[in-house]
Amino acid sequence: MRDRYSALALLRGGLTGNRGWKPAWRSPEPKPAYDAVIVGGGGHGLATAYYLASRHGMRKIAVLEKGWIGGGNTGRNTTIVRSDYYYPESAALFDHSVTLYEGLSRELNFNIMFSQRGMMTTAHSRGELDFQRRLVNGMRLNGVDLETVPLAEIRRDYPYLNFAPDARYPILGGMRQKRAGTVRHDAVVWGYARAADRLGVDIIQNCEVTGILRDPMTGAVSGVDTSRGRIATTRLGLAVAGHSSVLAEMAGFRLPLRSYALQAFVTEPLKPVLDTIVSSSLLGIYVSQSDKGGLVFGGNADPYASYAQRGNIPTAEEVIAGLVEFIPSFSRIRLLRQWAGIVDYAQDSSPVLGRSPVPGVFLNCGWGGGGFKAIPAGGETFAHTIATGDPHPLTVPFSLDRFRELALVDEAAAAGIAH
Ligand SMILES: Cc1cc2nc3c(=O)[nH]c(=O)nc-3n(C[C@H](O)[C@H](O)[C@H](O)COP(=O)(O)OP(=O)(O)OC[C@H]3O[C@@H](n4cnc5c(N)ncnc54)[C@H](O)[C@@H]3O)c2cc1C
C-alpha cells in the first residue's frame, strides 16, 4: 500500500481486505552515532525531530524514548489547545502554535482531529470580572482572539451551567476564545512520528537514557548511555517534561523546576451534551466532551512535588466537587477513569527553551500543565535552536538566563495558567 493517506488509499485498502497497510513507522536498532539525539518521545521530542528533518534538512536524528511514544504527558493530557496567555512573549509563542495546529493535519498527512469548538471561562465575582476584562484587553492588544461574554449570552449558550438562585458561586460573566479547541492527543504523536520516520528519523522505543557523556577537555556533550548501549552525538535535545531535572542532573547541572502530578478524569460515554470547553478558575475545573462521548475534565495540580503517576485523592475530590458545582446535572454520571502525569513547573509557569549550561545540550521543558497546545511551536523553535545553536526569536524570552536576570514571564500571576 502506498505510504500517503488519502481517500483513494482508503478505498483501495477497503477493496483489498486492508491487507496492504505498512506500519506507520519503523522500529530501528540504535546506530552508534547521530548528528542529533532527542531524548523523549512525547509530542515535543517527535515534533522537534520532524522539524529538524523537514525544515533544516538534518537526517541522522534519533528520538530515544524509555517507554512507548506518547506514553508520557502527551498521551495523558486533556488536549485543550488555546492561546489566551497574557504577556506578549507568551501570546506570540502560543498563538503561533495554534496557527501551526490549524494546518497540521495537512502538513503531516494525518488527521489530528483539531476541533475548534471554543473555550469559555466564567467569572464569579466583581473582582474576577474586572480581572477578566483586563486579561481580554491585554490579549486582544497582543492579537489573540479573546472576547468577554455577557451574562445573558452565557445563560443562552451554556444553559447547563449552574444558574441556581442559591448557587454558591454565582456566574456573573465570562471570557471566550473561539479559536480554542481540542486535538486528538495520540494523533499528534502518531502524525509527527510517521512524518519524521518518513524523513529518516530513527524512533527508538524502550530505550532509556541513563547517562549523559561529556568531553573531558571541552565539557561539551559527546553522547549518551542508554539501556540499549552507548550513542555518540554532539547535539542533545532534552524533551522529557517532568523528568527534565533528572536528565539535567545526569549532565551535571540543576534546573529551577519542580515536578508535580497533574490529574485527569474521564466519565462513561454519553450522547453529545457539551459542544465546547467550559472552565472556571475559581472552581478549579475545566471540561470538554471527547469524540467517544466521555466528559474529559481536570483541575489544578497536586499540591506537592512527586513522581508518582497516580495523583492524590483529596485533589481528585476537589476537582470532582468543582465539576458538580459548575454543572450540577453531571453529578449522576459515572467516572470511568482517572490518572496523572508528571508535569514540570518553573516559578513563573512559563517554559524553558534554549541552551543549557552544557555546550551541545538543549532544553525544552517547564511546560507545566500546558505544553500540549505548544507542541508544534515548541518543536519548530527547538529544532531551530538545535540546528543553528541559537535561540529562535520566539523563544529568546524563555531562556534559562531569565532566572538569573529575573526577567520572568510570570503567567502564573498574570493568567493563572493551569492547563
Ligand atoms: C493530566 C494532564 C492534563 C493536561 N492537559 C493539558 C491540556 O489540556 N492542554 C495542554 O496544552 N497541556 C496539557 N497538559 C500538559 C501537556 O500534556 C504537556 O505539557 C506536554 O504533553 C509535554 O509534552 P512533552 O513531549 O514535553 O512530554 P511527554 O509527552 O511527557 O514526553 C516526554 C517523554 O520523555 C520520556 N522520558 C523521560 N525520561 C526519559 C529517559 N531517561 N530516557 C528516555 N526517555 C525518557 C518519557 O517516557 C516521555 O514519553 C496536561 C498534562 C497532564 C498530565
The ligand as an ORCA input file, in Angstrom:
! r2SCAN-3c Opt
* xyz 0 1
  C      -3.448     15.347     33.252
  C      -2.809     16.334     32.334
  C      -3.609     17.210     31.614
  C      -3.024     18.128     30.743
  N      -3.837     18.914     29.989
  C      -3.303     19.750     29.054
  C      -4.157     20.488     28.188
  O      -5.386     20.365     28.240
  N      -3.571     21.311     27.301
  C      -2.222     21.473     27.211
  O      -1.763     22.264     26.416
  N      -1.390     20.739     28.009
  C      -1.892     19.878     28.915
  N      -1.072     19.130     29.719
  C       0.380     19.287     29.610
  C       0.929     18.528     28.434
  O       0.449     17.202     28.436
  C       2.452     18.519     28.472
  O       2.963     19.817     28.701
  C       3.012     18.028     27.148
  O       2.366     16.836     26.750
  C       4.502     17.790     27.289
  O       4.950     17.121     26.135
  P       6.425     16.542     26.129
  O       6.634     15.930     24.805
  O       7.357     17.609     26.583
  O       6.422     15.472     27.316
  P       5.914     13.963     27.386
  O       4.767     13.702     26.496
  O       5.755     13.647     28.845
  O       7.149     13.170     26.787
  C       8.357     13.027     27.481
  C       8.849     11.630     27.248
  O      10.161     11.515     27.784
  C      10.336     10.172     28.164
  N      11.492     10.076     29.057
  C      11.625     10.535     30.318
  N      12.831     10.209     30.808
  C      13.492      9.530     29.820
  C      14.774      8.935     29.722
  N      15.633      8.952     30.737
  N      15.115      8.316     28.562
  C      14.250      8.290     27.505
  N      13.021      8.823     27.567
  C      12.638      9.451     28.701
  C       9.008      9.824     28.828
  O       8.790      8.428     28.854
  C       8.008     10.569     27.941
  O       7.399      9.725     26.969
  C      -1.613     18.194     30.610
  C      -0.812     17.320     31.324
  C      -1.400     16.369     32.164
  C      -0.531     15.415     32.917
*
